[in-house]
Amino acid sequence: MLRFLTRRTIGAAVILLIIAAVTFFLFFAIPADPARLACGKVCPPETLAQARHNLGLDKPLFVQFVAWVAGVFVGRDYEGLGHCPAPCLGFSFVNRAPVFDTIMDRMPVTISLTIGASVVFLLFGVGTGIIAALYQGRPLDKIASIASLIGASVQIYFVGTLAMYFLVFQWQIIEIPHYVPFTENPAQWAYGLLLPWVVLAIIFTANYTRMTRSTMVEQLSEDYVRTARAKGMSGRTVIMRFALRGTLTPIATIFGIDIGTLIGGAIITETTFNLQGIGRLSIMAVVDSDLPMLMATVLVAAGAIVVFNIIVDALYAVIDPRVRLS
């Protein structure tokens, strides 16, 4: 296991370095004047000149990239702006603050949204998929299939807008979604994000229902499941101990990807409910032409997906004893 994790960690570092190089090239080599993009829409001449100097645009592109990567590990000094401590992902000339600090300030909102929504869509998606598989061809199976098809077809901005209009403004059943730190008030933390959790879960639940149903149907026809039933084991034991365990491997795969994507920024959800997370931050970076902030959010999203893919690969050996990591 240790050798596997070491190898995957090194591979992940190489992947992130390649992503950083490609992202850096796209953002700094293609634009005619990257300093103006980094400086934002409102940029006085003196600030523009300062941005050109701090970005090292008078140096070769490779030297600029090496200086940026070095800043991630040891920090970087920006003339007229101060020191950006490690890990330094750049300096926002729009916010006049280190990019990493701004991302860490928004990260709790995105993590809270991800945790709550993932619990909802994992429980409902897997549970509904199991029921549909057990009642294959019956009315419950057809209802679950139709519901998952509808859920996969709608969009978050459509469902979110309807939910806000009816549940918040029209019927006043729930308050406007907002974020309260978990450490301050756990109840208010959950209540303020309940509506975004449910709306986000509607979209994801459909995928887990279909995946669980198809995999569970396949597992129930396996020889080892039929053998367990022939030995007189109860239906609950057969499902939970044998069939479900074999079903969890593909579920873990898509779950790791979904979690990494959500932590990288649930852009549409955060924009729909006006939650100030990573996704909303990336949208504002585009609107304000904040190049360092936009580049950092891209790298954070890529890093989250890579990390959770490693975690999922390590969990395979725990979920399925037939898998051996080497």
Secondary structure, DSSP 8 states (H G I E B T S, - for coil): -HHHHHHHHHHHHHHHHHHHHHHHHHHHTSSS-HHHHHH-SS--HHHHHHHHHHHTTTS-HHHHHHHHHHHHHH-EEETTTEEE-SS---EETTTTEEHHHHHHHHHHHHHHHHHHHHHHHHHHHHHHHHHHHHTTTSHHHHHHHHHHHHHHHS-HHHHHHHHIIIIIIIS--S-------TTT-HHHHHHHHHHHHHHHHHHHHHHHHHHHHHHHHHHHTSHHHHHHHHTT--HHHIIIIIIHHHHHHHHHHHHHHHHHHHHH--HHHHHHTT--SHHHHHHHHHHTT-HHHHHHHHHHHHHHHHHHHHHHHHHHHHH-TT----
